[in-house]
Amino acid sequence: MREVAEHAGVTKPLIHYYFGSKEELFATLLRESLTACRAAQTEVQTQHSSPREQLRALLRWQFERARRTPEVVAFAHEVMNAPAPLPVGFDYRAEGRALCATYVQLVEAGQAQGEFRAVDPQAVVVMMAATVRAYVSAVLSGDIEAIPDGVEDTVFDLVVHGVGMPAPAPAAPFRLEDAS
């Protein structure tokens, strides 16, 4: 709590007054992070029509948030992936699963509309989240100075289209009837 107070430029008693304990401060940070994600999803879904546009906008939002507050994004990812649930007073894992389910549903809707090819929607979501997390880790470890502008468009393109060129069509098998 002392370190939090120092970084925030306030006194430790002030933090205790508003949050009560470090556990409640922790829970508040996690709750507010989930609330921000839900609000972004709602906004994106009302402003963008196609699943492709929505998925791109959500990925863009995730990267923008990671640029602004990499520590908060890393914190949320770590908590969601902790081996055991933390006693924070609400089911944050269920809320996290619901957020991921929204992304999966967007991929499925895009597949149904012919915008995305038939691949495992869960794998698509995991790849996108893992890429955001990898960039955040690289920034926090000092491997890179900042998340490059526009990298979310590259990530989206790679997730949606892959890196390979379409394979050439296989040659038709030779049949004896064709020789005559």
Sequence and secondary structure as in RCSB ss.txt:
>XXXX:A:sequence
MREVAEHAGVTKPLIHYYFGSKEELFATLLRESLTACRAAQTEVQTQHSSPREQLRALLRWQFERARRTPEVVAF
AHEVMNAPAPLPVGFDYRAEGRALCATYVQLVEAGQAQGEFRAVDPQAVVVMMAATVRAYVSAVLSGDIEAIPDG
VEDTVFDLVVHGVGMPAPAPAAPFRLEDAS
>XXXX:A:secstr
 HHHHHHHTS HHHHHHHHSSHHHHHHHHHHHHHHHHHHHHHHHHHH  SHHHHHHHHHHHHHHHHHH HHHHHH
HHHHHT SS   SSS HHHHHHHHHHHHHHHHHHHHHTTSS SS HHHHHHHHHHHHHHHHHHHHHTSSSS  TT
HHHHHHHHHHH SS           HHHH 
